């Protein structure tokens, strides 16, 4: 039985898939906020600056890339915090009684 099917059948979450999902969500939000700041004079950059050390405004390539680096870090951390305890408790519960 392939690993993917086994993971789905016993209800475990995939750490890599969760981290990638978080990363895509954060990058989309990040890019939309920066675009909104540039195009519509929003002030979303004020929310990003304390969360992404090294991010600067007005945005520079270096500041943008530093922001992406922090999004990768936060995505991995978020996935670890959710997936590891979840998988631990699913394994402890054991298979359902027949």
C-alpha angles and dihedrals in degrees: 000000000000117000092242093058092046091052092050094046096054094042099243120151121233111236095206094048091049093049091049091048091052091046094052091048093049095045092050090050092045094051093044091050093049091047090049091050092051099040103034102024093245119163101225090124087077089066093049098048098070092040097048111046109211094027109128137193129249083048118248129185090253092049091047092051092047088053090052090050090055091047089056089050093048091047092053092045093048092049091050093049092052105032102043097053092040093052090044093056094043090054092047092052091058129203119326117264114258 
